[in-house]
Amino acid sequence: MKVVFFGTPSFVDPVLKALQTNFDVVSVFRSPEHLNNKAIAELRNSNPDLFVVASFGKILSDEVLSIPKHGALNIHPSLLPKYRGPSPIQTAIINGDKKTGVTIIKMDEEVDHGPILFQKEVDIKDTDTFETLAERLFKIGAENLPDTISNYILNKINITPQDDSKATLTKLLKRESGLIDVYNPPDKVTLDHMIRAYFPWPGVWAKYNLGDNKKIIKFLPNEKLQVEGKKPMSYKDFINGYPNSKEILNKLNLI
């Protein structure tokens, strides 16, 4: 069976590896920029059987979705219909959820809307960042993808429509999503959720005068931070290195 893979970040690599081990992967798209008119024409001529999408960063048009014989499957890192859209992992951590999951759906013309082929619940650890949770979710998706595809092709799987009445939509994150006001900060628990959810991007950051002029300070997991132009450091090293450093840490309830 000829499969085409669409997936951008490195944490979806296990998905590609699972496909390459079990199927004939005829094309791989690791950047939305590569899916141009020429590439679409080549895909149409290659007569693929199935598309598999994992965090590609671009909505596939109806024209593209109509190309493969058996349609397109998407691995989505949430328990759909909860947390549709571009930031499901970050939203789950921000909201303090104890559980999330991975869902494999058959794609249709609407975002994260298609019927469910596979779903598995996953615990969110108190130490999870976007990075660690994304890696775990897509690894689980990759492990269950080959059997899901095989059963789907053989019509041995129950395809369940999503309950649209329970759907929630996540927001597109921007650099400014992680900006905090030191003088009106989020509470301690919310700030911890933000630091973990927005690592490594867009990051939680603030501008603060550290004695000479305003610097951008990034707040990292595991009680670390990074001053603009410097390497990451512990809170202790920050306090030792900057005269008024305790002030900002106190304002944010970090010490």
FIKOLZA-1660 file (N, C-alpha, C; in steps of 0.1 Angstrom, whole numbers, plus 5000, padded with zeros to 4 digits):
% residues 255
   i   px   py   pz ch aa at
   1 5008 4988 5000  A  M  N
   1 5000 5000 5000  A  M CA
   1 5009 5012 5000  A  M  C
   2 5006 5022 4991  A  K  N
   2 5014 5034 4990  A  K CA
   2 5008 5045 4999  A  K  C
   3 5017 5049 5008  A  V  N
   3 5014 5059 5018  A  V CA
   3 5022 5072 5016  A  V  C
   4 5016 5083 5019  A  V  N
   4 5022 5096 5018  A  V CA
   4 5021 5102 5032  A  V  C
   5 5033 5107 5038  A  F  N
   5 5033 5113 5051  A  F CA
   5 5035 5128 5051  A  F  C
   6 5027 5134 5060  A  F  N
   6 5028 5149 5062  A  F CA
   6 5031 5151 5077  A  F  C
   7 5042 5157 5080  A  G  N
   7 5045 5160 5094  A  G CA
   7 5057 5168 5096  A  G  C
   8 5057 5178 5104  A  T  N
   8 5068 5188 5104  A  T CA
   8 5078 5186 5116  A  T  C
   9 5073 5187 5129  A  P  N
   9 5083 5187 5140  A  P CA
   9 5090 5173 5142  A  P  C
  10 5101 5173 5149  A  S  N
  10 5109 5161 5151  A  S CA
  10 5101 5151 5160  A  S  C
  11 5092 5156 5168  A  F  N
  11 5085 5146 5177  A  F CA
  11 5075 5137 5170  A  F  C
  12 5073 5140 5157  A  V  N
  12 5064 5131 5149  A  V CA
  12 5073 5120 5141  A  V  C
  13 5086 5121 5144  A  D  N
  13 5095 5111 5137  A  D CA
  13 5091 5096 5139  A  D  C
  14 5086 5093 5151  A  P  N
  14 5082 5079 5153  A  P CA
  14 5070 5075 5144  A  P  C
  15 5062 5084 5141  A  V  N
  15 5051 5081 5132  A  V CA
  15 5056 5078 5118  A  V  C
  16 5065 5085 5113  A  L  N
  16 5071 5083 5100  A  L CA
  16 5079 5069 5100  A  L  C
  17 5086 5066 5111  A  K  N
  17 5093 5054 5112  A  K CA
  17 5084 5042 5112  A  K  C
  18 5072 5043 5119  A  A  N
  18 5063 5032 5119  A  A CA
  18 5057 5030 5105  A  A  C
  19 5054 5041 5098  A  L  N
  19 5049 5039 5084  A  L CA
  19 5060 5032 5075  A  L  C
  20 5072 5037 5076  A  Q  N
  20 5082 5031 5068  A  Q CA
  20 5085 5017 5071  A  Q  C
  21 5083 5013 5083  A  T  N
  21 5085 4999 5087  A  T CA
  21 5074 4989 5082  A  T  C
  22 5062 4995 5081  A  N  N
  22 5051 4986 5078  A  N CA
  22 5044 4988 5064  A  N  C
  23 5047 4999 5057  A  F  N
  23 5041 5003 5045  A  F CA
  23 5051 5008 5035  A  F  C
  24 5046 5011 5023  A  D  N
  24 5054 5017 5012  A  D CA
  24 5052 5032 5012  A  D  C
  25 5061 5039 5019  A  V  N
  25 5060 5053 5020  A  V CA
  25 5066 5059 5007  A  V  C
  26 5058 5065 4998  A  V  N
  26 5062 5069 4985  A  V CA
  26 5066 5084 4985  A  V  C
  27 5061 5092 4995  A  S  N
  27 5064 5106 4995  A  S CA
  27 5064 5111 5010  A  S  C
  28 5073 5120 5013  A  V  N
  28 5073 5126 5027  A  V CA
  28 5074 5141 5026  A  V  C
  29 5065 5148 5033  A  F  N
  29 5064 5162 5033  A  F CA
  29 5067 5167 5047  A  F  C
  30 5078 5173 5050  A  R  N
  30 5082 5178 5063  A  R CA
  30 5080 5193 5065  A  R  C
  31 5076 5200 5054  A  S  N
  31 5073 5214 5055  A  S CA
  31 5061 5218 5046  A  S  C
  32 5052 5226 5051  A  P  N
  32 5041 5230 5043  A  P CA
  32 5045 5237 5030  A  P  C
  33 5057 5244 5031  A  E  N
  33 5061 5251 5019  A  E CA
  33 5064 5241 5007  A  E  C
  34 5066 5229 5010  A  H  N
  34 5069 5219 4999  A  H CA
  34 5056 5214 4992  A  H  C
  35 5045 5217 4998  A  L  N
  35 5032 5212 4992  A  L CA
  35 5027 5223 4983  A  L  C
  36 5034 5225 4971  A  N  N
  36 5030 5235 4961  A  N CA
  36 5022 5228 4950  A  N  C
  37 5019 5236 4940  A  N  N
  37 5011 5230 4929  A  N CA
  37 5018 5219 4922  A  N  C
  38 5030 5220 4920  A  K  N
  38 5038 5210 4913  A  K CA
  38 5037 5197 4921  A  K  C
  39 5039 5198 4934  A  A  N
  39 5039 5186 4943  A  A CA
  39 5025 5179 4943  A  A  C
  40 5015 5188 4943  A  I  N
  40 5001 5182 4943  A  I CA
  40 4999 5175 4930  A  I  C
  41 5003 5180 4919  A  A  N
  41 5002 5173 4906  A  A CA
  41 5009 5160 4906  A  A  C
  42 5021 5160 4912  A  E  N
  42 5029 5147 4913  A  E CA
  42 5022 5137 4922  A  E  C
  43 5016 5142 4932  A  L  N
  43 5009 5133 4941  A  L CA
  43 4997 5126 4934  A  L  C
  44 4990 5134 4926  A  R  N
  44 4978 5129 4919  A  R CA
  44 4983 5119 4909  A  R  C
  45 4994 5121 4902  A  N  N
  45 4999 5111 4892  A  N CA
  45 5004 5098 4899  A  N  C
  46 5008 5099 4911  A  S  N
  46 5014 5087 4918  A  S CA
  46 5003 5077 4923  A  S  C
  47 4991 5082 4923  A  N  N
  47 4980 5073 4928  A  N CA
  47 4982 5067 4942  A  N  C
  48 4984 5075 4952  A  P  N
  48 4986 5069 4965  A  P CA
  48 4974 5063 4971  A  P  C
  49 4975 5054 4980  A  D  N
  49 4964 5048 4987  A  D CA
  49 4959 5055 4999  A  D  C
  50 4969 5062 5006  A  L  N
  50 4965 5068 5019  A  L CA
  50 4975 5079 5022  A  L  C
  51 4969 5090 5028  A  F  N
  51 4977 5100 5034  A  F CA
  51 4977 5099 5049  A  F  C
  52 4988 5101 5056  A  V  N
  52 4989 5102 5070  A  V CA
  52 4994 5115 5074  A  V  C
  53 4987 5123 5083  A  V  N
  53 4991 5136 5087  A  V CA
  53 4994 5136 5102  A  V  C
  54 5005 5143 5106  A  A  N
  54 5008 5144 5121  A  A CA
  54 5015 5157 5123  A  A  C
  55 5007 5167 5128  A  S  N
  55 5013 5180 5131  A  S CA
  55 5020 5186 5119  A  S  C
  56 5013 5188 5109  A  F  N
  56 5019 5193 5096  A  F CA
  56 5019 5208 5096  A  F  C
  57 5010 5215 5103  A  G  N
  57 5010 5230 5103  A  G CA
  57 5003 5236 5091  A  G  C
  58 4996 5228 5083  A  K  N
  58 4988 5234 5072  A  K CA
  58 4976 5226 5070  A  K  C
  59 4965 5232 5068  A  I  N
  59 4952 5225 5065  A  I CA
  59 4953 5220 5051  A  I  C
  60 4950 5208 5049  A  L  N
  60 4950 5202 5035  A  L CA
  60 4937 5205 5029  A  L  C
  61 4937 5210 5017  A  S  N
  61 4925 5214 5009  A  S CA
  61 4917 5202 5005  A  S  C
  62 4905 5204 5001  A  D  N
  62 4896 5193 4996  A  D CA
  62 4903 5187 4984  A  D  C
  63 4909 5195 4976  A  E  N
  63 4916 5190 4964  A  E CA
  63 4926 5180 4968  A  E  C
  64 4934 5183 4978  A  V  N
  64 4945 5174 4982  A  V CA
  64 4939 5161 4989  A  V  C
  65 4929 5163 4998  A  L  N
  65 4923 5152 5005  A  L CA
  65 4916 5142 4995  A  L  C
  66 4912 5147 4984  A  S  N
  66 4905 5138 4974  A  S CA
  66 4915 5129 4966  A  S  C
  67 4928 5131 4968  A  I  N
  67 4937 5124 4960  A  I CA
  67 4939 5109 4963  A  I  C
  68 4941 5105 4976  A  P  N
  68 4944 5091 4979  A  P CA
  68 4931 5083 4979  A  P  C
  69 4933 5070 4975  A  K  N
  69 4921 5061 4973  A  K CA
  69 4914 5059 4986  A  K  C
  70 4921 5058 4997  A  H  N
  70 4914 5056 5010  A  H CA
  70 4913 5068 5019  A  H  C
  71 4915 5080 5013  A  G  N
  71 4914 5092 5021  A  G CA
  71 4927 5095 5029  A  G  C
  72 4925 5103 5040  A  A  N
  72 4936 5107 5048  A  A CA
  72 4933 5105 5063  A  A  C
  73 4943 5100 5070  A  L  N
  73 4942 5099 5085  A  L CA
  73 4951 5109 5092  A  L  C
  74 4946 5114 5103  A  N  N
  74 4953 5124 5111  A  N CA
  74 4955 5119 5125  A  N  C
  75 4967 5120 5130  A  I  N
  75 4970 5117 5144  A  I CA
  75 4970 5131 5152  A  I  C
  76 4960 5132 5161  A  H  N
  76 4958 5144 5168  A  H CA
  76 4960 5142 5183  A  H  C
  77 4968 5151 5189  A  P  N
  77 4972 5149 5203  A  P CA
  77 4962 5155 5213  A  P  C
  78 4949 5150 5213  A  S  N
  78 4939 5152 5223  A  S CA
  78 4929 5142 5222  A  S  C
  79 4919 5142 5232  A  L  N
  79 4908 5133 5231  A  L CA
  79 4897 5140 5224  A  L  C
  80 4897 5140 5211  A  L  N
  80 4887 5146 5203  A  L CA
  80 4873 5141 5207  A  L  C
  81 4863 5150 5206  A  P  N
  81 4863 5164 5200  A  P CA
  81 4869 5175 5209  A  P  C
  82 4874 5171 5221  A  K  N
  82 4880 5181 5230  A  K CA
  82 4893 5186 5224  A  K  C
  83 4895 5199 5224  A  Y  N
  83 4907 5205 5220  A  Y CA
  83 4911 5203 5205  A  Y  C
  84 4901 5206 5197  A  R  N
  84 4904 5207 5182  A  R CA
  84 4913 5220 5180  A  R  C
  85 4920 5220 5168  A  G  N
  85 4927 5232 5165  A  G CA
  85 4942 5231 5168  A  G  C
  86 4949 5242 5168  A  P  N
  86 4964 5242 5166  A  P CA
  86 4972 5240 5179  A  P  C
  87 4965 5241 5191  A  S  N
  87 4973 5241 5203  A  S CA
  87 4967 5231 5214  A  S  C
  88 4964 5219 5211  A  P  N
  88 4957 5210 5220  A  P CA
  88 4966 5206 5232  A  P  C
  89 4979 5204 5230  A  I  N
  89 4987 5200 5241  A  I CA
  89 4990 5211 5251  A  I  C
  90 4992 5223 5245  A  Q  N
  90 4995 5235 5254  A  Q CA
  90 4982 5238 5262  A  Q  C
  91 4970 5237 5256  A  T  N
  91 4958 5240 5262  A  T CA
  91 4955 5231 5274  A  T  C
  92 4958 5218 5272  A  A  N
  92 4956 5208 5282  A  A CA
  92 4964 5211 5294  A  A  C
  93 4977 5215 5292  A  I  N
  93 4986 5218 5303  A  I CA
  93 4982 5231 5310  A  I  C
  94 4979 5241 5302  A  I  N
  94 4974 5254 5307  A  I CA
  94 4962 5252 5316  A  I  C
  95 4953 5244 5312  A  N  N
  95 4940 5242 5320  A  N CA
  95 4942 5233 5332  A  N  C
  96 4954 5227 5334  A  G  N
  96 4956 5219 5345  A  G CA
  96 4950 5205 5344  A  G  C
  97 4947 5201 5332  A  D  N
  97 4941 5188 5330  A  D CA
  97 4950 5176 5335  A  D  C
  98 4944 5166 5341  A  K  N
  98 4952 5155 5346  A  K CA
  98 4953 5144 5335  A  K  C
  99 4945 5145 5325  A  K  N
  99 4945 5135 5314  A  K CA
  99 4943 5142 5300  A  K  C
 100 4949 5136 5290  A  T  N
 100 4947 5140 5277  A  T CA
 100 4947 5127 5269  A  T  C
 101 4951 5127 5256  A  G  N
 101 4951 5115 5248  A  G CA
 101 4955 5117 5234  A  G  C
 102 4955 5106 5226  A  V  N
 102 4958 5107 5212  A  V CA
 102 4946 5101 5205  A  V  C
 103 4943 5107 5194  A  T  N
 103 4932 5103 5185  A  T CA
 103 4936 5102 5171  A  T  C
 104 4932 5091 5164  A  I  N
 104 4934 5090 5150  A  I CA
 104 4920 5091 5143  A  I  C
 105 4919 5101 5134  A  I  N
 105 4907 5103 5127  A  I CA
 105 4908 5102 5112  A  I  C
 106 4897 5099 5106  A  K  N
 106 4897 5101 5091  A  K CA
 106 4894 5115 5088  A  K  C
 107 4902 5122 5081  A  M  N
 107 4901 5136 5078  A  M CA
 107 4890 5139 5069  A  M  C
 108 4883 5151 5072  A  D  N
 108 4873 5156 5062  A  D CA
 108 4876 5171 5060  A  D  C
 109 4867 5178 5054  A  E  N
 109 4870 5192 5051  A  E CA
 109 4871 5202 5062  A  E  C
 110 4866 5198 5074  A  E  N
 110 4867 5206 5086  A  E CA
 110 4878 5203 5095  A  E  C
 111 4883 5212 5103  A  V  N
 111 4895 5210 5111  A  V CA
 111 4892 5201 5123  A  V  C
 112 4900 5190 5123  A  D  N
 112 4899 5180 5134  A  D CA
 112 4885 5175 5136  A  D  C
 113 4877 5173 5126  A  H  N
 113 4863 5171 5127  A  H CA
 113 4859 5156 5123  A  H  C
 114 4868 5149 5116  A  G  N
 114 4864 5136 5110  A  G CA
 114 4861 5126 5121  A  G  C
 115 4856 5114 5116  A  P  N
 115 4852 5103 5125  A  P CA
 115 4865 5097 5131  A  P  C
 116 4863 5091 5143  A  I  N
 116 4874 5085 5151  A  I CA
 116 4876 5070 5148  A  I  C
 117 4889 5067 5145  A  L  N
 117 4893 5053 5143  A  L CA
 117 4899 5047 5155  A  L  C
 118 4906 5055 5163  A  F  N
 118 4914 5051 5174  A  F CA
 118 4915 5062 5184  A  F  C
 119 4915 5058 5197  A  Q  N
 119 4916 5068 5208  A  Q CA
 119 4922 5062 5220  A  Q  C
 120 4932 5068 5226  A  K  N
 120 4937 5063 5239  A  K CA
 120 4940 5075 5249  A  K  C
 121 4936 5073 5261  A  E  N
 121 4938 5083 5271  A  E CA
 121 4952 5082 5277  A  E  C
 122 4957 5093 5280  A  V  N
 122 4971 5094 5285  A  V CA
 122 4972 5103 5297  A  V  C
 123 4979 5100 5308  A  D  N
 123 4980 5108 5320  A  D CA
 123 4990 5120 5316  A  D  C
 124 4987 5131 5322  A  I  N
 124 4996 5143 5321  A  I CA
 124 5003 5144 5335  A  I  C
 125 5016 5143 5334  A  K  N
 125 5024 5144 5346  A  K CA
 125 5026 5158 5351  A  K  C
 126 5028 5160 5364  A  D  N
 126 5030 5174 5370  A  D CA
 126 5042 5181 5364  A  D  C
 127 5051 5173 5359  A  T  N
 127 5064 5179 5353  A  T CA
 127 5064 5180 5338  A  T  C
 128 5053 5176 5332  A  D  N
 128 5052 5176 5317  A  D CA
 128 5053 5190 5311  A  D  C
 129 5061 5191 5301  A  T  N
 129 5061 5203 5293  A  T CA
 129 5055 5200 5280  A  T  C
 130 5052 5210 5271  A  F  N
 130 5047 5207 5258  A  F CA
 130 5056 5197 5251  A  F  C
 131 5069 5198 5252  A  E  N
 131 5079 5190 5246  A  E CA
 131 5078 5175 5250  A  E  C
 132 5078 5173 5263  A  T  N
 132 5077 5159 5268  A  T CA
 132 5064 5152 5265  A  T  C
 133 5053 5160 5266  A  L  N
 133 5040 5154 5264  A  L CA
 133 5038 5151 5249  A  L  C
 134 5042 5160 5240  A  A  N
 134 5041 5158 5226  A  A CA
 134 5049 5146 5222  A  A  C
 135 5061 5144 5227  A  E  N
 135 5069 5132 5223  A  E CA
 135 5061 5119 5228  A  E  C
 136 5055 5119 5240  A  R  N
 136 5049 5107 5245  A  R CA
 136 5036 5104 5237  A  R  C
 137 5028 5115 5234  A  L  N
 137 5016 5113 5227  A  L CA
 137 5018 5107 5212  A  L  C
 138 5028 5113 5205  A  F  N
 138 5030 5109 5192  A  F CA
 138 5037 5095 5191  A  F  C
 139 5044 5092 5201  A  K  N
 139 5050 5078 5202  A  K CA
 139 5039 5068 5204  A  K  C
 140 5029 5071 5212  A  I  N
 140 5018 5062 5214  A  I CA
 140 5009 5061 5201  A  I  C
 141 5008 5072 5195  A  G  N
 141 5001 5072 5182  A  G CA
 141 5008 5064 5171  A  G  C
 142 5021 5065 5171  A  A  N
 142 5029 5057 5162  A  A CA
 142 5028 5042 5164  A  A  C
 143 5028 5039 5177  A  E  N
 143 5027 5024 5181  A  E CA
 143 5014 5018 5176  A  E  C
 144 5004 5026 5176  A  N  N
 144 4990 5021 5173  A  N CA
 144 4986 5023 5159  A  N  C
 145 4994 5030 5151  A  L  N
 145 4990 5034 5138  A  L CA
 145 4990 5023 5128  A  L  C
 146 5000 5014 5127  A  P  N
 146 4999 5003 5117  A  P CA
 146 4987 4994 5118  A  P  C
 147 4983 4990 5130  A  D  N
 147 4971 4981 5132  A  D CA
 147 4959 4989 5128  A  D  C
 148 4959 5002 5132  A  T  N
 148 4947 5010 5129  A  T CA
 148 4945 5011 5114  A  T  C
 149 4956 5014 5107  A  I  N
 149 4955 5015 5092  A  I CA
 149 4951 5002 5086  A  I  C
 150 4957 4991 5090  A  S  N
 150 4953 4977 5085  A  S CA
 150 4939 4974 5087  A  S  C
 151 4934 4977 5099  A  N  N
 151 4920 4974 5102  A  N CA
 151 4910 4983 5094  A  N  C
 152 4915 4996 5093  A  Y  N
 152 4907 5005 5085  A  Y CA
 152 4906 5001 5070  A  Y  C
 153 4917 4997 5064  A  I  N
 153 4916 4993 5050  A  I CA
 153 4908 4980 5048  A  I  C
 154 4908 4971 5058  A  L  N
 154 4900 4959 5057  A  L CA
 154 4886 4960 5063  A  L  C
 155 4882 4972 5066  A  N  N
 155 4869 4975 5071  A  N CA
 155 4866 4967 5084  A  N  C
 156 4876 4965 5092  A  K  N
 156 4875 4958 5105  A  K CA
 156 4875 4967 5117  A  K  C
 157 4872 4980 5115  A  I  N
 157 4872 4989 5126  A  I CA
 157 4859 4997 5126  A  I  C
 158 4855 5000 5138  A  N  N
 158 4843 5008 5140  A  N CA
 158 4847 5023 5140  A  N  C
 159 4842 5030 5130  A  I  N
 159 4844 5044 5128  A  I CA
 159 4833 5052 5135  A  I  C
 160 4837 5060 5145  A  T  N
 160 4827 5067 5153  A  T CA
 160 4827 5082 5151  A  T  C
 161 4816 5087 5146  A  P  N
 161 4815 5102 5144  A  P CA
 161 4818 5109 5157  A  P  C
 162 4824 5121 5156  A  Q  N
 162 4826 5129 5168  A  Q CA
 162 4813 5136 5172  A  Q  C
 163 4812 5138 5185  A  D  N
 163 4800 5146 5191  A  D CA
 163 4803 5160 5190  A  D  C
 164 4798 5167 5180  A  D  N
 164 4802 5181 5178  A  D CA
 164 4797 5190 5190  A  D  C
 165 4787 5186 5197  A  S  N
 165 4782 5194 5208  A  S CA
 165 4792 5195 5220  A  S  C
 166 4802 5186 5220  A  K  N
 166 4812 5186 5230  A  K CA
 166 4825 5191 5225  A  K  C
 167 4825 5197 5213  A  A  N
 167 4838 5201 5207  A  A CA
 167 4843 5214 5214  A  A  C
 168 4856 5215 5215  A  T  N
 168 4862 5228 5220  A  T CA
 168 4873 5231 5210  A  T  C
 169 4876 5244 5208  A  L  N
 169 4886 5248 5198  A  L CA
 169 4897 5256 5205  A  L  C
 170 4909 5252 5202  A  T  N
 170 4921 5259 5208  A  T CA
 170 4926 5270 5199  A  T  C
 171 4934 5279 5205  A  K  N
 171 4938 5291 5198  A  K CA
 171 4952 5289 5191  A  K  C
 172 4954 5297 5181  A  L  N
 172 4967 5297 5175  A  L CA
 172 4977 5305 5184  A  L  C
 173 4988 5300 5188  A  L  N
 173 4997 5307 5197  A  L CA
 173 5006 5316 5189  A  L  C
 174 5009 5327 5195  A  K  N
 174 5018 5337 5190  A  K CA
 174 5029 5340 5200  A  K  C
 175 5040 5347 5195  A  R  N
 175 5051 5350 5204  A  R CA
 175 5045 5357 5217  A  R  C
 176 5035 5366 5215  A  E  N
 176 5030 5374 5226  A  E CA
 176 5022 5366 5236  A  E  C
 177 5018 5354 5232  A  S  N
 177 5010 5345 5241  A  S CA
 177 5017 5343 5254  A  S  C
 178 5031 5343 5254  A  G  N
 178 5038 5340 5266  A  G CA
 178 5042 5352 5274  A  G  C
 179 5039 5364 5269  A  L  N
 179 5043 5376 5276  A  L CA
 179 5035 5378 5289  A  L  C
 180 5041 5381 5300  A  I  N
 180 5034 5383 5313  A  I CA
 180 5038 5397 5318  A  I  C
 181 5029 5403 5325  A  D  N
 181 5030 5416 5332  A  D CA
 181 5036 5413 5346  A  D  C
 182 5048 5417 5349  A  V  N
 182 5054 5415 5362  A  V CA
 182 5046 5421 5373  A  V  C
 183 5039 5432 5370  A  Y  N
 183 5032 5440 5380  A  Y CA
 183 5017 5435 5381  A  Y  C
 184 5013 5427 5372  A  N  N
 184 5000 5420 5373  A  N CA
 184 5001 5406 5368  A  N  C
 185 5008 5398 5375  A  P  N
 185 5011 5384 5370  A  P CA
 185 5000 5374 5372  A  P  C
 186 5000 5363 5365  A  P  N
 186 4991 5352 5368  A  P CA
 186 4995 5347 5382  A  P  C
 187 4985 5339 5388  A  D  N
 187 4988 5333 5401  A  D CA
 187 4999 5322 5399  A  D  C
 188 5004 5317 5410  A  K  N
 188 5015 5308 5410  A  K CA
 188 5012 5295 5402  A  K  C
 189 5000 5290 5404  A  V  N
 189 4997 5277 5397  A  V CA
 189 4996 5280 5382  A  V  C
 190 4989 5290 5378  A  T  N
 190 4987 5293 5364  A  T CA
 190 5001 5296 5357  A  T  C
 191 5009 5303 5364  A  L  N
 191 5023 5306 5359  A  L CA
 191 5031 5293 5356  A  L  C
 192 5030 5284 5366  A  D  N
 192 5036 5271 5364  A  D CA
 192 5031 5263 5352  A  D  C
 193 5018 5264 5350  A  H  N
 193 5012 5257 5339  A  H CA
 193 5017 5264 5326  A  H  C
 194 5017 5277 5326  A  M  N
 194 5022 5284 5314  A  M CA
 194 5036 5281 5310  A  M  C
 195 5045 5281 5320  A  I  N
 195 5059 5278 5318  A  I CA
 195 5061 5264 5312  A  I  C
 196 5053 5255 5316  A  R  N
 196 5055 5241 5311  A  R CA
 196 5048 5240 5297  A  R  C
 197 5036 5246 5296  A  A  N
 197 5029 5245 5283  A  A CA
 197 5036 5252 5272  A  A  C
 198 5042 5263 5275  A  Y  N
 198 5048 5271 5264  A  Y CA
 198 5063 5269 5262  A  Y  C
 199 5068 5257 5268  A  F  N
 199 5082 5254 5266  A  F CA
 199 5083 5243 5255  A  F  C
 200 5091 5245 5244  A  P  N
 200 5101 5256 5243  A  P CA
 200 5096 5268 5236  A  P  C
 201 5084 5268 5230  A  W  N
 201 5079 5280 5223  A  W CA
 201 5064 5282 5226  A  W  C
 202 5059 5294 5227  A  P  N
 202 5066 5307 5226  A  P CA
 202 5074 5311 5238  A  P  C
 203 5074 5303 5249  A  G  N
 203 5081 5306 5261  A  G CA
 203 5073 5316 5269  A  G  C
 204 5075 5316 5282  A  V  N
 204 5070 5326 5291  A  V CA
 204 5081 5336 5294  A  V  C
 205 5077 5349 5291  A  W  N
 205 5088 5359 5292  A  W CA
 205 5082 5373 5297  A  W  C
 206 5091 5381 5302  A  A  N
 206 5088 5394 5306  A  A CA
 206 5100 5404 5303  A  A  C
 207 5097 5417 5303  A  K  N
 207 5107 5427 5302  A  K CA
 207 5108 5433 5316  A  K  C
 208 5121 5434 5321  A  Y  N
 208 5123 5440 5334  A  Y CA
 208 5136 5446 5335  A  Y  C
 209 5137 5457 5342  A  N  N
 209 5149 5465 5344  A  N CA
 209 5158 5458 5355  A  N  C
 210 5169 5453 5350  A  L  N
 210 5178 5446 5359  A  L CA
 210 5190 5454 5363  A  L  C
 211 5188 5467 5364  A  G  N
 211 5199 5476 5369  A  G CA
 211 5204 5486 5359  A  G  C
 212 5206 5481 5346  A  D  N
 212 5211 5490 5336  A  D CA
 212 5200 5494 5326  A  D  C
 213 5193 5484 5321  A  N  N
 213 5182 5487 5312  A  N CA
 213 5173 5475 5311  A  N  C
 214 5162 5476 5304  A  K  N
 214 5152 5465 5304  A  K CA
 214 5158 5453 5296  A  K  C
 215 5156 5441 5301  A  K  N
 215 5160 5429 5295  A  K CA
 215 5148 5420 5294  A  K  C
 216 5149 5411 5284  A  I  N
 216 5139 5401 5283  A  I CA
 216 5143 5389 5291  A  I  C
 217 5135 5384 5300  A  I  N
 217 5137 5373 5309  A  I CA
 217 5128 5362 5305  A  I  C
 218 5133 5350 5302  A  K  N
 218 5125 5339 5299  A  K CA
 218 5125 5330 5311  A  K  C
 219 5113 5325 5314  A  F  N
 219 5111 5316 5326  A  F CA
 219 5109 5302 5321  A  F  C
 220 5118 5293 5325  A  L  N
 220 5119 5280 5320  A  L CA
 220 5115 5269 5331  A  L  C
 221 5112 5257 5327  A  P  N
 221 5108 5247 5336  A  P CA
 221 5120 5244 5346  A  P  C
 222 5116 5237 5357  A  N  N
 222 5126 5232 5367  A  N CA
 222 5133 5244 5374  A  N  C
 223 5126 5255 5376  A  E  N
 223 5131 5266 5384  A  E CA
 223 5144 5272 5377  A  E  C
 224 5143 5274 5365  A  K  N
 224 5154 5281 5357  A  K CA
 224 5148 5292 5349  A  K  C
 225 5157 5301 5346  A  L  N
 225 5153 5312 5337  A  L CA
 225 5165 5316 5328  A  L  C
 226 5163 5325 5319  A  Q  N
 226 5173 5329 5309  A  Q CA
 226 5172 5344 5307  A  Q  C
 227 5182 5351 5310  A  V  N
 227 5183 5366 5308  A  V CA
 227 5187 5368 5293  A  V  C
 228 5182 5377 5286  A  E  N
 228 5185 5380 5273  A  E CA
 228 5200 5381 5271  A  E  C
 229 5206 5373 5262  A  G  N
 229 5220 5373 5259  A  G CA
 229 5228 5364 5268  A  G  C
 230 5221 5357 5277  A  K  N
 230 5228 5348 5287  A  K CA
 230 5224 5334 5285  A  K  C
 231 5231 5325 5291  A  K  N
 231 5227 5311 5291  A  K CA
 231 5217 5309 5302  A  K  C
 232 5209 5298 5301  A  P  N
 232 5199 5295 5312  A  P CA
 232 5206 5293 5326  A  P  C
 233 5200 5297 5336  A  M  N
 233 5206 5297 5350  A  M CA
 233 5195 5293 5360  A  M  C
 234 5199 5289 5372  A  S  N
 234 5190 5286 5383  A  S CA
 234 5186 5299 5389  A  S  C
 235 5175 5299 5397  A  Y  N
 235 5171 5311 5404  A  Y CA
 235 5182 5315 5413  A  Y  C
 236 5189 5306 5420  A  K  N
 236 5200 5310 5429  A  K CA
 236 5211 5318 5421  A  K  C
 237 5215 5313 5410  A  D  N
 237 5225 5320 5402  A  D CA
 237 5220 5334 5397  A  D  C
 238 5207 5334 5394  A  F  N
 238 5201 5347 5390  A  F CA
 238 5202 5357 5401  A  F  C
 239 5199 5353 5413  A  I  N
 239 5199 5361 5425  A  I CA
 239 5213 5366 5428  A  I  C
 240 5223 5357 5426  A  N  N
 240 5237 5361 5429  A  N CA
 240 5242 5370 5418  A  N  C
 241 5237 5370 5406  A  G  N
 241 5243 5377 5395  A  G CA
 241 5236 5391 5393  A  G  C
 242 5224 5393 5398  A  Y  N
 242 5217 5406 5395  A  Y CA
 242 5212 5412 5408  A  Y  C
 243 5215 5424 5411  A  P  N
 243 5212 5431 5424  A  P CA
 243 5197 5431 5427  A  P  C
 244 5188 5433 5418  A  N  N
 244 5174 5434 5421  A  N CA
 244 5166 5422 5416  A  N  C
 245 5173 5411 5414  A  S  N
 245 5167 5399 5409  A  S CA
 245 5156 5393 5418  A  S  C
 246 5158 5394 5431  A  K  N
 246 5148 5389 5440  A  K CA
 246 5134 5396 5439  A  K  C
 247 5135 5408 5435  A  E  N
 247 5123 5416 5433  A  E CA
 247 5113 5410 5423  A  E  C
 248 5119 5406 5411  A  I  N
 248 5110 5401 5401  A  I CA
 248 5105 5387 5405  A  I  C
 249 5114 5379 5411  A  L  N
 249 5110 5365 5415  A  L CA
 249 5099 5366 5426  A  L  C
 250 5100 5375 5435  A  N  N
 250 5090 5377 5445  A  N CA
 250 5077 5382 5439  A  N  C
 251 5077 5391 5430  A  K  N
 251 5065 5396 5423  A  K CA
 251 5057 5384 5416  A  K  C
 252 5065 5375 5411  A  L  N
 252 5059 5363 5404  A  L CA
 252 5056 5351 5413  A  L  C
 253 5059 5353 5426  A  N  N
 253 5057 5342 5436  A  N CA
 253 5065 5329 5432  A  N  C
 254 5077 5332 5427  A  L  N
 254 5086 5321 5423  A  L CA
 254 5095 5317 5434  A  L  C
 255 5097 5325 5444  A  I  N
 255 5105 5322 5456  A  I CA
 255 5097 5327 5468  A  I  C
% end
